[in-house]
Amino acid sequence: MRNNIFLILSVILLGINIYQLDFQNPLAGDSKIAVIGVLGCLVAIVLILILIKSQKIDEKIKNKD
């Protein structure tokens, strides 16, 4: 449950950072911070998805015995 909340928060922050991007000049001013935020959110999403999958695998292994 807690992982899903973090996943939802990461997706919301990703949307906010994408909204802040200036696509004409993505590495200038506040847009540079938004690019870093987008990359950070993407990394967080991937890590949370890996955590969720590993917990499901762990549950299957424990239930098998």
C-alpha positions as CSV (number, residue, x, y, z in Angstrom):
1,M,0.0,0.0,0.0
2,R,2.8,2.4,1.0
3,N,4.6,1.6,-2.3
4,N,1.6,2.5,-4.3
5,I,1.3,5.9,-2.6
6,F,5.0,6.6,-3.4
7,L,4.4,5.6,-7.0
8,I,1.4,7.9,-7.3
9,L,3.4,10.8,-5.8
10,S,6.3,10.2,-8.2
11,V,3.9,10.2,-11.2
12,I,2.3,13.5,-9.9
13,L,5.8,15.1,-9.5
14,L,6.8,13.9,-12.9
15,G,3.8,15.7,-14.4
16,I,4.5,18.9,-12.5
17,N,8.1,18.8,-13.7
18,I,7.2,18.1,-17.3
19,Y,4.8,21.1,-17.1
20,Q,7.7,23.3,-16.0
21,L,9.9,22.3,-18.9
22,D,10.7,24.8,-21.6
23,F,11.0,22.5,-24.7
24,Q,12.7,25.2,-26.8
25,N,15.6,25.5,-24.4
26,P,15.5,22.7,-21.8
27,L,18.9,23.4,-20.2
28,A,18.4,27.0,-19.3
29,G,17.2,28.6,-16.1
30,D,14.4,26.9,-14.2
31,S,14.0,24.4,-17.0
32,K,17.3,22.8,-16.0
33,I,15.9,22.1,-12.6
34,A,12.8,20.6,-14.2
35,V,14.9,18.3,-16.3
36,I,16.7,17.1,-13.2
37,G,13.3,16.6,-11.5
38,V,12.0,14.6,-14.4
39,L,15.0,12.3,-14.4
40,G,14.8,11.9,-10.6
41,C,11.1,11.0,-10.8
42,L,11.8,8.5,-13.6
43,V,14.5,6.8,-11.5
44,A,12.2,6.7,-8.5
45,I,9.4,5.2,-10.5
46,V,11.7,2.4,-11.9
47,L,13.0,1.7,-8.4
48,I,9.5,1.5,-6.9
49,L,8.3,-0.8,-9.6
50,I,11.4,-3.1,-9.0
51,L,10.5,-3.1,-5.3
52,I,6.9,-4.0,-5.9
53,K,7.9,-6.9,-8.2
54,S,10.5,-8.2,-5.8
55,Q,8.0,-8.2,-3.0
56,K,5.6,-10.2,-5.1
57,I,8.3,-12.7,-5.9
58,D,9.2,-12.9,-2.2
59,E,5.5,-13.7,-1.3
60,K,5.3,-16.4,-3.9
61,I,8.5,-18.0,-2.6
62,K,7.3,-17.9,1.0
63,N,3.8,-19.3,0.0
64,K,5.4,-22.2,-2.0
65,D,7.1,-23.7,1.1
